[in-house]
Amino acid sequence: MKTELIIRSNSSDIDFALLRDGRLIELNKETSDNKFSVGDVFLAKIGKVMTGLNAAFVNVGYPKDGFLHYHDLGPQVQSLNKFIKKVSTGNYKEFTLKNFRSENDINKDGSINDVLKSGQNLLVQIVKEPISTKGPRISSELSIAGRFLVLVPFSNRVSVSQKIADPKEKERLKKLAKSIKPKGFGLILRTVAQNKKVAELDKDLQNSLERWEKMCNSIANKNTPTKILSELNRASSILRDVMNDSFTSIVTNDKDLMVEIKEYLQEISPEKESIVKLHKSDTPIFEKFGIERQIKTSFGKTVSMSKGAYLVIEHTEALHVIDVNSGNRSNKALSQEETALEVNLISATEIARQLQLRDMGGIIVVDFIDMKSTENRQKLYQHLKDAMSLDRTKHKILPPSKFGLVQITRQRVRPELEIKTREPNPNKNGEVEAPIVLIDKIEVELERILNSGKDYKEITLNTHPFIAAYLTKGVNSIRFKWYVQHKKWIKILPRDAYQYLQYKFFLKKKEVSKAILL
C-alpha cells in the first residue's frame, strides 16, 4: 500500500489530499478564517446554566454559544476550576502539577449547578466544530494529543488504544507509560505507539508537556473568551495521526510549507524527511496527481464504480442513505446471488472511501443488493469492516439485515465536505455533469459492450467534435489506451449535430445503446 499527501496552497486556503495507491481517500481544507477546530482550547465564560438539560451554554466567541453537558465536564473539573483560579492571578507558576493538590472527582450522576455558575471562567476544548445552525460542542476534560500518546491533565489513568490487539504489547506499553508518567497527568497510548521504545514515547511526552506549559502561561490576565491553545495545522495534524511506513511522498507547491513540514517530520519521523518534495511543474499540483478528476467523479449524488455498478447518495436532516445499484452489469457465468455478492463487495469498498472522503457522520443506512445466503451476508459484513478499518474516525457497523440494509454510525465532529460537481450547460440554461465525467461514462458503456460475449467486427462511437478531438488527441490518446486494454480499435466519428455531452455507440451499423443526454 502506497500513501501520498498532496498539499495545495494559495493566498488564503490550503487543501490537503490524501491518496492511497493513487485513490483519493481524504480531502481537507484549512482556511485562514477558521477559528474553531477540533482540539482547540479556549478560556471561555459560562453563560446560562440549564438545570433541566443538566448542561450549560458557554461563550467561546462564536455567534452561537457552545453546548457543555454535565457528562462532558470530566471527573476532575473541580481540580480544573481550582487550577484556573490560581493561574489567572499571574502569581502561580507551578504548571507541572507536581505539588498541586487535586480536588475529589465529581459525582457522575450529579447536577451541573453544583459545579458551574453563570459568569464563571472555564477552560474548554472543541470536540465538535460548529455545524449548520449549531454552535461548537465542547468539553472541559482537556487532552493534548501527541504523536504516540495523549496527555490528560489532572488524571491519574494510563490506558492503551483498543486497536492494539496484542495483550503482551498492551501490557508492555502500560509499563513504559507508568514509568514516564508525570504526577498529576494521565496518559493514553495511541495505536501508532505500538512497538515504540521508551525514549520515543518520552520525547513525545515532553513535547506535549511543553505545549501544556505554554498554554498555562497564556492564561493570566486574559479576557474571555479567547483561544489559548491551537490544534496543530492540518498538515501537521494529518501527519501526526496517519504517518506510517506506507507514506512514500509528501508534495506541496509552497516552499515555506515544505520547510515547515520537514521541521515537523524531524521531530516525529526523521527518516521520512526525504520524502517531502516541492512541486515545480507548470501543471497545477492537483491536476498533476489526478486529484481534480477524482474530485469531479467522486462527489455528487451518483457515484460510478467498476463494472457498471453505481451508488446513489441521499442526505436528509436525520440520516444519510446510500443505495447500491448493479447498473447494466451482467455476467452469464455468475448466478444472481453471485452477481449480487460481487457488486456488494465492490460497493462496500467504495462506501468506506466515500464516508472518509466526504467526512459523512451521524447515521448512515446502506441498501445493499439483497442476498439470500447468510454466508454471503457475513462475507459482506466482514469486507465492509475491513474496508473501514483504516478510517481514523470512530464508527460502528451493524450486520446486514435480511433486507440487505446495513446501519453505520460515524462520529461527526466537522461539517460534511460538500463539493459542487455540476457545471453550467453550454447549450442552454441549467446545469450538466462535468464533461470529465462523460469520459468515464463512455468507458463504462464500452466495457459493457466488449464484455457482453459478442464479437463485434466494428464498434463506432459518434460524439461531439470537441469530445472526439479529446479522445483521439496525441500518440498516446485515450482511444489508443482502449486498444491496448481491449485489443479492439474503436472508430470515433465527430458529429456536428450532437449536443456537447451527447454520444451513441453503433455496432455493425446497428445502434445498441441509447444516446445519453445530460
SEMIKE-730765 format. One record per residue (C-alpha): x, y negated, z negated. Coordinates in steps of 0.02 Angstrom, whole numbers, plus 50000, padded with zeros to 5 digits. Layout:
# SEMIKE-730765
SITE       X       Y       Z
SITE       X       Y       Z
...
END
This chain:
# SEMIKE-730765
SITE       X       Y       Z
SITE   50000   50000   50000
SITE   50068   49830   50053
SITE   50011   49671   49964
SITE   50040   49494   50028
SITE   49995   49324   49957
SITE   49973   49187   50087
SITE   49958   49008   50020
SITE   49898   48862   50125
SITE   49923   48689   50052
SITE   49855   48523   50112
SITE   49837   48350   50036
SITE   49702   48392   49908
SITE   49670   48581   49908
SITE   49769   48742   49900
SITE   49697   48902   49975
SITE   49758   49073   49918
SITE   49729   49229   50023
SITE   49772   49400   49952
SITE   49797   49534   50084
SITE   49808   49721   50054
SITE   49876   49816   50204
SITE   49830   49665   50310
SITE   49649   49661   50250
SITE   49586   49504   50161
SITE   49527   49556   49988
SITE   49531   49395   49888
SITE   49511   49212   49934
SITE   49533   49071   49808
SITE   49535   48882   49818
SITE   49615   48761   49696
SITE   49554   48583   49710
SITE   49634   48431   49633
SITE   49469   48380   49551
SITE   49434   48549   49468
SITE   49434   48503   49284
SITE   49359   48662   49213
SITE   49448   48826   49247
SITE   49432   48990   49154
SITE   49566   48990   49018
SITE   49575   48801   48991
SITE   49570   48745   48808
SITE   49478   48587   48756
SITE   49468   48487   48595
SITE   49280   48466   48602
SITE   49142   48389   48497
SITE   48992   48488   48433
SITE   48826   48416   48494
SITE   48659   48492   48450
SITE   48659   48646   48338
SITE   48510   48754   48390
SITE   48459   48865   48244
SITE   48330   48960   48346
SITE   48459   49007   48479
SITE   48594   49032   48346
SITE   48704   48928   48461
SITE   48770   48752   48487
SITE   48791   48637   48635
SITE   48966   48568   48646
SITE   49030   48413   48736
SITE   49184   48462   48839
SITE   49171   48314   48959
SITE   49057   48398   49087
SITE   48888   48319   49131
SITE   48804   48473   49056
SITE   48861   48523   48882
SITE   48946   48691   48860
SITE   48850   48831   48776
SITE   48928   48912   48622
SITE   48837   49061   48544
SITE   48871   49120   48367
SITE   48944   49283   48434
SITE   49069   49181   48538
SITE   49139   49091   48385
SITE   49258   49232   48344
SITE   49280   49308   48170
SITE   49419   49185   48124
SITE   49327   49023   48167
SITE   49338   48961   47987
SITE   49527   48977   47994
SITE   49525   48883   48159
SITE   49419   48743   48083
SITE   49540   48727   47938
SITE   49690   48725   48056
SITE   49614   48589   48167
SITE   49583   48475   48017
SITE   49764   48495   47962
SITE   49841   48470   48134
SITE   49728   48323   48182
SITE   49810   48214   48047
SITE   49977   48224   48136
SITE   50065   48269   47973
SITE   50050   48459   47985
SITE   50183   48538   48096
SITE   50180   48720   48042
SITE   50115   48787   48208
SITE   50191   48961   48188
SITE   50055   49006   48059
SITE   50186   49094   47952
SITE   50133   49000   47796
SITE   49955   48962   47849
SITE   49826   49032   47729
SITE   49685   49107   47831
SITE   49502   49100   47780
SITE   49388   49251   47770
SITE   49307   49313   47931
SITE   49129   49255   47959
SITE   48981   49374   47943
SITE   48943   49449   48114
SITE   48756   49427   48082
SITE   48770   49254   48006
SITE   48695   49086   48056
SITE   48784   48953   48159
SITE   48726   48820   48035
SITE   48843   48896   47907
SITE   48993   48870   48020
SITE   48968   48718   48131
SITE   48898   48543   48105
SITE   48846   48414   48234
SITE   48987   48291   48271
SITE   49123   48412   48216
SITE   49282   48435   48321
SITE   49322   48612   48380
SITE   49447   48697   48493
SITE   49356   48794   48629
SITE   49410   48892   48782
SITE   49320   48903   48950
SITE   49263   49082   48981
SITE   49141   49043   49122
SITE   49153   48896   49240
SITE   49002   48783   49273
SITE   48885   48872   49394
SITE   48736   48791   49480
SITE   48645   48683   49351
SITE   48726   48766   49201
SITE   48871   48695   49103
SITE   49026   48797   49060
SITE   49015   48948   48944
SITE   49142   48930   48805
SITE   49217   49024   48659
SITE   49312   48969   48504
SITE   49404   49136   48495
SITE   49561   49072   48580
SITE   49682   49178   48679
SITE   49838   49136   48780
SITE   49867   49258   48923
SITE   50044   49302   48971
SITE   50113   49423   49099
SITE   50115   49578   48988
SITE   50017   49527   48834
SITE   49883   49410   48769
SITE   49917   49307   48612
SITE   49768   49287   48493
SITE   49793   49156   48356
SITE   49726   49190   48178
SITE   49704   49375   48215
SITE   49800   49524   48149
SITE   49740   49652   48277
SITE   49850   49747   48401
SITE   49763   49833   48545
SITE   49806   49907   48715
SITE   49714   49894   48881
SITE   49588   50033   48908
SITE   49652   50054   49085
SITE   49810   50134   49014
SITE   49752   50314   49000
SITE   49909   50399   48932
SITE   49888   50413   48741
SITE   50077   50428   48715
SITE   50107   50268   48813
SITE   49970   50180   48716
SITE   50049   50231   48551
SITE   50223   50176   48611
SITE   50158   50005   48663
SITE   50066   49983   48498
SITE   50226   50018   48400
SITE   50325   49896   48506
SITE   50191   49762   48488
SITE   50186   49781   48299
SITE   50375   49765   48292
SITE   50374   49595   48379
SITE   50204   49527   48323
SITE   50222   49360   48232
SITE   50125   49333   48071
SITE   49956   49251   48098
SITE   49937   49313   48277
SITE   49858   49464   48359
SITE   49918   49544   48521
SITE   49828   49630   48665
SITE   49939   49732   48782
SITE   49887   49712   48964
SITE   49885   49852   49094
SITE   50045   49787   49177
SITE   50137   49813   49011
SITE   50141   50000   49047
SITE   50320   50070   49039
SITE   50394   49900   48995
SITE   50536   49881   48870
SITE   50526   49785   48708
SITE   50641   49648   48774
SITE   50521   49610   48918
SITE   50372   49606   48801
SITE   50462   49492   48678
SITE   50513   49370   48815
SITE   50333   49358   48871
SITE   50277   49334   48691
SITE   50399   49190   48665
SITE   50333   49104   48822
SITE   50155   49115   48754
SITE   50210   49051   48583
SITE   50292   48901   48668
SITE   50127   48862   48756
SITE   50035   48878   48589
SITE   50154   48757   48501
SITE   50145   48634   48646
SITE   49956   48638   48635
SITE   49957   48609   48447
SITE   50074   48460   48466
SITE   49948   48376   48582
SITE   49800   48388   48462
SITE   49849   48250   48339
SITE   49753   48086   48355
SITE   49667   48140   48516
SITE   49495   48076   48564
SITE   49364   48206   48603
SITE   49327   48285   48722
SITE   49497   48313   48801
SITE   49590   48456   48884
SITE   49742   48506   48783
SITE   49796   48666   48872
SITE   49777   48706   49056
SITE   49772   48879   49129
SITE   49915   48913   49249
SITE   49889   48851   49427
SITE   49803   48979   49539
SITE   49965   49036   49621
SITE   50048   49074   49453
SITE   49886   49146   49383
SITE   49867   49268   49529
SITE   50049   49320   49519
SITE   50038   49343   49331
SITE   49885   49455   49347
SITE   49920   49558   49504
SITE   50108   49556   49536
SITE   50172   49734   49554
SITE   50290   49839   49661
SITE   50168   49836   49808
SITE   50199   49649   49837
SITE   50302   49632   49996
SITE   50288   49446   50036
SITE   50228   49279   49973
SITE   50218   49148   50109
SITE   50172   48963   50091
SITE   50178   48811   50204
SITE   50226   48695   50060
SITE   50411   48681   50014
SITE   50379   48613   49838
SITE   50255   48752   49803
SITE   50382   48881   49865
SITE   50510   48815   49739
SITE   50380   48818   49600
SITE   50333   48999   49640
SITE   50515   49053   49644
SITE   50544   48975   49474
SITE   50392   49065   49403
SITE   50448   49231   49477
SITE   50618   49205   49396
SITE   50527   49216   49230
SITE   50409   49361   49262
SITE   50490   49465   49400
SITE   50663   49405   49456
SITE   50688   49550   49578
SITE   50540   49485   49680
SITE   50606   49309   49707
SITE   50675   49353   49879
SITE   50501   49393   49949
SITE   50448   49210   49938
SITE   50459   49129   50110
SITE   50420   48960   50188
SITE   50306   48961   50341
SITE   50390   48859   50478
SITE   50295   48910   50635
SITE   50189   48785   50733
SITE   50045   48909   50721
SITE   49938   48868   50567
SITE   49980   48988   50425
SITE   49806   49064   50407
SITE   49796   49095   50595
SITE   49969   49173   50597
SITE   49915   49306   50473
SITE   49742   49333   50548
SITE   49654   49260   50396
SITE   49544   49135   50488
SITE   49474   49276   50595
SITE   49439   49385   50442
SITE   49351   49240   50356
SITE   49236   49217   50507
SITE   49195   49403   50516
SITE   49184   49441   50329
SITE   49065   49308   50266
SITE   48884   49280   50314
SITE   48726   49382   50294
SITE   48780   49526   50406
SITE   48950   49613   50392
SITE   49003   49731   50531
SITE   49104   49888   50493
SITE   49185   50027   50593
SITE   49085   50148   50699
SITE   48939   50028   50719
SITE   48884   50026   50537
SITE   48847   49861   50452
SITE   48794   49782   50287
SITE   48657   49655   50256
SITE   48693   49548   50102
SITE   48550   49450   50024
SITE   48558   49333   49874
SITE   48415   49296   49754
SITE   48409   49198   49591
SITE   48410   49358   49487
SITE   48525   49476   49584
SITE   48617   49520   49744
SITE   48551   49653   49862
SITE   48660   49746   49989
SITE   48579   49856   50121
SITE   48682   49989   50211
SITE   48639   50022   50393
SITE   48711   50153   50510
SITE   48676   50043   50663
SITE   48685   50131   50830
SITE   48811   50257   50769
SITE   48783   50438   50824
SITE   48888   50594   50823
SITE   48809   50755   50882
SITE   48941   50857   50791
SITE   48877   50795   50623
SITE   48712   50831   50539
SITE   48602   50691   50473
SITE   48667   50722   50296
SITE   48849   50719   50352
SITE   48820   50560   50453
SITE   48739   50477   50302
SITE   48887   50526   50191
SITE   49014   50462   50318
SITE   48926   50293   50337
SITE   48901   50278   50149
SITE   49086   50308   50113
SITE   49138   50178   50242
SITE   49012   50057   50166
SITE   49070   50088   49987
SITE   49248   50037   50034
SITE   49185   49878   50118
SITE   49066   49837   49975
SITE   49209   49845   49849
SITE   49305   49724   49960
SITE   49156   49608   49982
SITE   49122   49595   49795
SITE   49301   49543   49763
SITE   49315   49432   49916
SITE   49156   49334   49881
SITE   49179   49347   49692
SITE   48999   49407   49676
SITE   48942   49428   49497
SITE   48791   49474   49393
SITE   48680   49617   49451
SITE   48712   49695   49622
SITE   48594   49827   49693
SITE   48657   49928   49841
SITE   48536   50025   49951
SITE   48642   50165   50024
SITE   48575   50284   50156
SITE   48476   50419   50068
SITE   48565   50586   50042
SITE   48480   50744   49981
SITE   48637   50830   49918
SITE   48682   50799   49736
SITE   48863   50841   49778
SITE   48866   50706   49913
SITE   48791   50577   49795
SITE   48929   50619   49670
SITE   49061   50601   49808
SITE   48993   50429   49850
SITE   48990   50377   49667
SITE   49171   50430   49639
SITE   49228   50348   49801
SITE   49147   50183   49752
SITE   49228   50190   49579
SITE   49398   50224   49659
SITE   49373   50083   49784
SITE   49332   49960   49644
SITE   49470   50019   49527
SITE   49587   49882   49591
SITE   49459   49746   49553
SITE   49525   49644   49406
SITE   49352   49579   49359
SITE   49257   49680   49229
SITE   49122   49786   49308
SITE   49012   49938   49280
SITE   48939   50057   49409
SITE   48790   50171   49382
SITE   48773   50336   49481
SITE   48661   50335   49636
SITE   48476   50367   49607
SITE   48378   50493   49709
SITE   48328   50349   49823
SITE   48510   50305   49858
SITE   48511   50148   49751
SITE   48670   50104   49656
SITE   48669   49970   49521
SITE   48827   49871   49485
SITE   48859   49737   49355
SITE   49009   49625   49381
SITE   49068   49487   49266
SITE   49026   49315   49332
SITE   49147   49180   49274
SITE   49155   49068   49429
SITE   49033   49010   49562
SITE   49019   49135   49704
SITE   49126   49093   49855
SITE   49015   49043   50000
SITE   49086   49002   50172
SITE   48979   48946   50318
SITE   49023   49051   50470
SITE   48889   48994   50593
SITE   48931   48854   50716
SITE   48831   48730   50822
SITE   48757   48808   50979
SITE   48848   48731   51129
SITE   48698   48759   51245
SITE   48554   48695   51139
SITE   48503   48643   50964
SITE   48527   48759   50815
SITE   48672   48871   50764
SITE   48752   49030   50825
SITE   48876   49153   50754
SITE   49058   49103   50776
SITE   49120   49152   50951
SITE   49262   49251   50874
SITE   49132   49371   50801
SITE   49071   49406   50979
SITE   49232   49497   51023
SITE   49205   49616   50876
SITE   49027   49649   50934
SITE   49086   49687   51111
SITE   49218   49806   51044
SITE   49090   49897   50935
SITE   48972   49915   51085
SITE   49116   49977   51196
SITE   49169   50104   51066
SITE   48990   50170   51055
SITE   48984   50192   51244
SITE   49153   50280   51252
SITE   49110   50395   51106
SITE   48939   50442   51174
SITE   49010   50601   51251
SITE   48975   50547   51430
SITE   49116   50525   51556
SITE   49079   50362   51646
SITE   49179   50332   51803
SITE   49166   50144   51792
SITE   49123   50026   51650
SITE   49093   49844   51692
SITE   49072   49702   51568
SITE   48982   49547   51629
SITE   49008   49394   51521
SITE   49025   49204   51519
SITE   49181   49141   51615
SITE   49260   49073   51454
SITE   49243   49241   51365
SITE   49303   49335   51521
SITE   49458   49224   51528
SITE   49493   49254   51344
SITE   49479   49444   51363
SITE   49597   49451   51514
SITE   49724   49318   51466
SITE   49908   49370   51469
SITE   50002   49532   51496
SITE   49952   49600   51326
SITE   49770   49548   51345
SITE   49627   49617   51243
SITE   49573   49718   51395
SITE   49747   49795   51408
SITE   49738   49844   51223
SITE   49571   49928   51258
SITE   49656   50026   51398
SITE   49798   50082   51283
SITE   49675   50132   51147
SITE   49539   50217   51251
SITE   49634   50265   51411
SITE   49495   50182   51511
SITE   49507   50025   51618
SITE   49362   49906   51587
SITE   49313   49795   51733
SITE   49270   49618   51675
SITE   49166   49504   51785
SITE   49133   49320   51741
SITE   48953   49264   51767
SITE   48918   49077   51783
SITE   48733   49100   51745
SITE   48766   49180   51574
SITE   48748   49082   51413
SITE   48906   49061   51311
SITE   48879   49211   51196
SITE   48785   49325   51317
SITE   48855   49487   51387
SITE   48800   49650   51470
SITE   48883   49818   51499
SITE   48850   49910   51664
SITE   48890   50094   51692
SITE   48889   50155   51871
SITE   48780   50004   51914
SITE   48655   50059   51782
SITE   48625   49945   51632
SITE   48647   50044   51471
SITE   48641   49908   51341
SITE   48535   49755   51324
SITE   48611   49582   51327
SITE   48641   49508   51158
SITE   48579   49329   51150
SITE   48637   49230   50999
END
